Amino acid sequence: MKKLLMLTVAVLFGFTLMLGAAPGDVQAKTTFVTIGTGGITGVYYPTGGAIAKMVNAKRKEYGIRATVESTGGSVFNINAIMSGDLEFGVAQSDRQYQAVEGIADWKDKGPQKDLRAVFSIHAETVDLIASVDSGIKSIQDLKGKRVNVGNVGSGYRQNAIDALEANGLNFESDFHAESLKAAEAPGLIQDGRIDAAFYTVGHPSGYYKEATAGKTKVRFISIPNADKLVAKFPYYASAKTLMSNYPGAANEEEAVETFGVKATFVTSAKVPDDVVYAIVKEVFENFDKFVKLHPAYKGLTKEDMLKGLSAPIHPGAMKYYKEVGLK
């Protein structure tokens, strides 16, 4: 009886010690976060992968396990973050602005008050490509053709609609509009099943390399009247797409006129400060490695990564920026 009593006391004492142990003495709880990106041929997917890899390398220090999900793009990512299905996501700067203001795709839902900015990444141009066989040489030549304007939920779909409206075209009546995911379009142009396609991405892009590398010759089509869009929308800027990135394109000019946005990294106000802080710290303290991960990051500076943000900056991110003097 005495031995049983002593054993019971020993077990209870050990249990009490475990409960009162320091955090380092017991296995730390892992926080799982998912980063929403875009199609695998764009820049969003490798961007999300690079961020996840950096954070996972410090898993023991931060207790964070990050995974990446290929998604429908900007609108999907923002909505999934707001519903709690994603913790982070990449979204075009125009979509961030629209969500905060409660316009465009968020007209019925209203302002997304819990959306928070983390940082900006690379610049993206809105481009239009067409097969040479289609005879399309200008945006006006799209009339009556088969054109991909992008899947519902993608950021580039609205960019395509804006480009068309600035040039007096209506995607619902002037041509046969397709609502395909970006990854599908290059192959369909090569097969002759569609004539042209819009897409918004940083360069060089696997999407355009695939589109211009096949037997079917493909050219980039300039998008005029960018000045109208820049004057109307604060998140747009005039831009040029360099043909040196795509030697297989049928263009003879060195650059094609267009307009663009920025890719941004966003989250929710509900994501803990320490989680956001850890991700920002890893990206910024491994900045030299980060910018080498994709050619689209060429010329990017730390200061650039705090531009183009319409949503309030998350407190976890702001803490780091203030520590290093960026804010």
Legacy VTK file of the C-alpha trace (Angstrom):
# vtk DataFile Version 3.0
C-alpha trace
ASCII
DATASET POLYDATA
POINTS 327 float
0.000 0.000 0.000
2.842 2.329 0.934
4.630 1.587 -2.367
1.438 2.287 -4.320
0.988 5.611 -2.550
4.586 6.623 -3.281
4.197 5.678 -6.947
1.021 7.753 -7.247
2.710 10.776 -5.675
5.681 10.403 -8.030
3.435 10.316 -11.088
1.461 13.355 -9.935
4.684 15.237 -9.170
6.091 14.462 -12.616
2.856 15.585 -14.283
2.952 18.835 -12.306
6.544 19.475 -13.405
5.589 18.899 -17.036
2.757 21.406 -16.807
5.030 23.992 -15.296
7.938 23.341 -17.597
9.443 26.094 -19.683
8.346 26.246 -23.354
11.675 24.876 -24.472
11.286 21.780 -22.292
8.256 20.456 -24.165
7.612 20.139 -27.853
6.544 23.520 -29.213
3.207 23.788 -30.976
3.500 24.163 -34.738
1.490 26.874 -36.488
0.435 25.804 -39.973
-0.036 28.501 -42.625
-0.979 28.211 -46.295
0.074 30.677 -48.977
-2.281 31.102 -51.941
-0.506 31.846 -55.214
-1.726 31.420 -58.810
-1.119 29.231 -61.850
2.113 27.232 -61.890
3.307 29.001 -65.070
3.217 32.454 -63.453
5.486 34.144 -60.928
3.089 33.872 -57.960
3.653 30.151 -57.467
7.482 30.262 -57.245
7.190 33.411 -55.113
5.015 31.596 -52.597
7.332 28.608 -52.722
10.394 30.745 -52.014
8.738 32.402 -49.010
7.583 29.060 -47.623
11.047 27.567 -48.024
12.668 30.420 -46.096
10.228 30.153 -43.207
10.344 26.348 -43.076
14.137 26.483 -42.815
13.594 28.159 -39.418
10.774 25.858 -38.340
12.426 24.995 -35.027
12.920 28.681 -34.219
9.510 30.000 -35.243
7.312 26.920 -34.936
5.755 27.725 -38.333
5.129 25.243 -41.141
4.233 26.925 -44.433
2.699 25.253 -47.472
1.899 26.632 -50.929
-1.311 26.231 -52.893
-1.803 26.893 -56.610
-5.055 28.856 -56.874
-7.248 30.839 -59.245
-5.330 34.018 -58.426
-5.840 37.392 -56.763
-9.587 37.475 -56.110
-9.635 33.871 -54.947
-6.704 34.488 -52.602
-8.211 37.584 -51.015
-11.590 35.911 -50.500
-9.966 32.778 -49.072
-7.902 34.877 -46.662
-11.002 36.752 -45.542
-12.863 33.464 -44.945
-9.928 31.942 -43.060
-9.168 29.253 -45.650
-5.756 30.822 -46.368
-3.436 32.766 -44.083
-1.453 34.523 -46.823
-1.751 35.126 -50.535
-0.315 36.959 -53.516
-2.639 39.496 -55.128
-2.335 42.212 -57.722
-2.183 45.740 -56.334
-5.379 46.683 -58.165
-7.258 43.824 -56.520
-5.932 44.819 -53.108
-7.207 48.354 -53.683
-10.626 47.175 -54.888
-11.077 44.826 -51.935
-10.239 47.566 -49.427
-12.593 50.001 -51.160
-15.381 47.444 -51.590
-15.652 47.882 -55.356
-15.452 45.638 -58.461
-15.661 42.015 -57.236
-16.378 43.253 -53.707
-19.209 45.623 -54.614
-21.810 43.370 -52.984
-19.647 42.272 -50.046
-18.437 45.766 -49.215
-14.982 46.856 -47.976
-12.796 44.007 -46.763
-11.843 45.662 -43.485
-9.696 42.780 -42.212
-7.432 42.680 -45.279
-3.851 43.584 -44.380
-0.839 44.326 -46.563
2.494 42.663 -45.854
4.748 43.811 -48.710
4.893 44.333 -52.485
6.964 42.160 -54.749
7.516 42.579 -58.485
5.979 44.688 -61.221
3.594 42.983 -63.641
2.503 44.004 -67.118
-0.863 43.389 -68.747
-0.136 41.713 -72.072
-2.072 40.531 -75.090
-0.727 37.862 -77.428
-2.194 36.519 -80.661
-1.262 33.918 -83.217
0.110 35.318 -86.464
-2.347 33.081 -88.344
-5.277 34.909 -86.699
-4.364 38.116 -88.513
-4.597 40.101 -85.268
-2.155 43.022 -85.346
-3.970 45.486 -83.082
-6.413 45.309 -80.208
-9.188 46.381 -82.584
-8.571 43.240 -84.627
-9.935 41.128 -81.757
-13.467 41.682 -83.071
-15.068 38.393 -83.974
-12.088 36.353 -82.706
-11.732 33.754 -79.924
-10.021 35.496 -77.002
-9.202 34.348 -73.473
-9.918 37.130 -70.970
-9.125 34.966 -67.939
-10.853 32.807 -65.379
-13.325 34.335 -62.949
-11.437 35.048 -59.717
-8.179 35.987 -61.387
-6.735 39.474 -61.227
-5.864 39.618 -64.902
-9.467 39.166 -66.022
-10.358 42.674 -64.828
-7.135 44.021 -66.356
-8.240 42.594 -69.704
-11.687 44.144 -69.364
-10.155 47.529 -68.474
-7.818 47.360 -71.478
-10.731 46.548 -73.784
-12.990 49.289 -72.417
-10.203 51.876 -72.750
-10.141 51.006 -76.439
-13.892 50.965 -76.996
-14.351 47.183 -76.971
-16.824 45.010 -75.065
-15.721 41.482 -74.217
-19.314 40.269 -74.007
-20.313 41.323 -77.511
-17.323 42.174 -79.717
-15.665 38.739 -79.753
-15.963 35.188 -78.445
-14.667 35.493 -74.881
-13.162 32.484 -73.120
-12.791 32.268 -69.330
-9.863 29.868 -69.146
-7.177 29.528 -66.521
-3.896 31.067 -67.613
-2.040 27.753 -67.881
-4.459 26.524 -70.566
-4.096 29.421 -73.005
-0.583 28.930 -74.505
-1.362 25.379 -75.617
-4.740 26.358 -77.041
-3.167 29.164 -79.093
-0.583 26.708 -80.402
-3.365 24.268 -81.319
-5.357 27.001 -83.079
-8.319 26.612 -80.728
-8.171 30.241 -79.582
-6.779 33.256 -81.427
-5.546 35.503 -78.623
-5.184 35.768 -74.859
-4.621 38.327 -72.136
-2.429 37.706 -69.101
-0.845 39.779 -66.339
2.499 38.580 -65.019
6.090 39.522 -64.224
8.697 38.894 -66.904
10.232 36.698 -68.086
7.345 34.267 -67.690
7.011 30.565 -68.422
3.538 31.332 -69.809
4.880 33.518 -72.617
7.908 31.325 -73.217
5.568 28.392 -73.810
3.242 30.469 -75.994
6.050 31.722 -78.254
8.129 28.536 -78.489
5.845 26.333 -80.622
5.269 25.881 -84.347
2.453 28.433 -84.372
4.005 31.885 -84.511
2.762 34.269 -81.820
3.145 38.032 -81.455
2.610 40.500 -78.622
-0.048 43.117 -79.395
0.354 46.649 -78.038
-2.387 47.979 -75.758
-3.005 51.684 -76.552
-4.570 54.353 -74.362
-2.742 53.328 -71.215
-2.802 57.007 -70.221
-6.597 56.808 -69.876
-6.280 53.899 -67.480
-3.519 55.550 -65.446
-5.634 58.710 -65.090
-8.697 56.714 -64.024
-7.169 54.085 -61.730
-4.487 54.888 -59.091
-3.020 51.378 -59.180
-2.081 51.342 -62.894
1.103 52.615 -64.544
2.262 52.764 -68.156
4.745 50.018 -68.997
6.625 48.214 -71.745
7.197 44.525 -72.302
10.697 43.752 -73.592
10.843 41.330 -76.481
14.380 40.313 -75.523
12.737 38.029 -72.958
10.952 36.113 -75.724
13.177 35.479 -78.754
10.518 33.173 -80.193
7.950 35.991 -80.508
7.139 37.241 -84.012
7.590 40.906 -83.035
10.258 42.983 -84.725
10.123 45.897 -82.273
12.249 45.844 -79.107
9.370 46.615 -76.749
5.572 46.593 -76.799
3.548 49.357 -75.151
1.135 48.367 -72.384
0.352 49.091 -68.702
0.841 47.278 -65.413
0.353 46.705 -61.696
2.373 45.265 -58.808
2.160 41.885 -57.152
1.560 42.191 -53.397
1.659 39.815 -50.438
-1.425 40.071 -48.218
-2.909 38.522 -45.087
-5.694 38.984 -42.546
-5.805 41.096 -39.400
-6.615 37.826 -37.600
-3.237 36.231 -38.379
-1.009 36.566 -35.270
1.612 39.317 -35.250
4.480 36.923 -34.497
3.666 34.780 -37.544
3.629 37.768 -39.920
6.762 39.199 -38.273
8.651 35.927 -38.796
7.763 35.743 -42.498
8.698 39.382 -43.155
11.949 39.007 -41.252
13.002 35.939 -43.217
12.230 37.522 -46.600
13.985 40.808 -45.813
16.989 39.288 -44.054
17.465 36.898 -46.982
16.742 39.635 -49.514
19.815 39.014 -51.697
18.853 35.357 -52.069
15.190 36.205 -52.596
15.754 38.544 -55.562
17.865 35.899 -57.297
15.059 33.348 -57.239
13.290 34.745 -60.317
14.274 37.211 -63.089
11.059 39.164 -62.393
12.655 40.408 -59.161
15.565 42.056 -60.985
16.075 45.619 -59.773
13.757 45.149 -56.781
14.768 47.051 -53.612
13.579 46.758 -50.028
12.056 50.226 -50.332
10.088 49.088 -53.421
8.515 46.350 -51.335
6.650 48.945 -49.259
5.097 50.652 -52.297
1.742 49.944 -53.940
0.035 48.905 -50.707
-3.596 50.016 -50.348
-4.572 47.957 -47.298
-3.271 48.846 -43.812
0.092 47.215 -43.125
-0.221 44.305 -40.700
1.164 45.169 -37.213
3.537 42.186 -37.361
5.052 43.503 -40.578
5.128 47.084 -39.309
7.043 45.962 -36.213
9.862 44.671 -38.403
9.865 47.697 -40.715
10.212 50.047 -37.759
13.011 47.948 -36.248
15.105 48.239 -39.417
14.204 51.848 -40.236
12.040 51.222 -43.292
9.105 52.973 -41.623
LINES 1 328
327 0 1 2 3 4 5 6 7 8 9 10 11 12 13 14 15 16 17 18 19 20 21 22 23 24 25 26 27 28 29 30 31 32 33 34 35 36 37 38 39 40 41 42 43 44 45 46 47 48 49 50 51 52 53 54 55 56 57 58 59 60 61 62 63 64 65 66 67 68 69 70 71 72 73 74 75 76 77 78 79 80 81 82 83 84 85 86 87 88 89 90 91 92 93 94 95 96 97 98 99 100 101 102 103 104 105 106 107 108 109 110 111 112 113 114 115 116 117 118 119 120 121 122 123 124 125 126 127 128 129 130 131 132 133 134 135 136 137 138 139 140 141 142 143 144 145 146 147 148 149 150 151 152 153 154 155 156 157 158 159 160 161 162 163 164 165 166 167 168 169 170 171 172 173 174 175 176 177 178 179 180 181 182 183 184 185 186 187 188 189 190 191 192 193 194 195 196 197 198 199 200 201 202 203 204 205 206 207 208 209 210 211 212 213 214 215 216 217 218 219 220 221 222 223 224 225 226 227 228 229 230 231 232 233 234 235 236 237 238 239 240 241 242 243 244 245 246 247 248 249 250 251 252 253 254 255 256 257 258 259 260 261 262 263 264 265 266 267 268 269 270 271 272 273 274 275 276 277 278 279 280 281 282 283 284 285 286 287 288 289 290 291 292 293 294 295 296 297 298 299 300 301 302 303 304 305 306 307 308 309 310 311 312 313 314 315 316 317 318 319 320 321 322 323 324 325 326
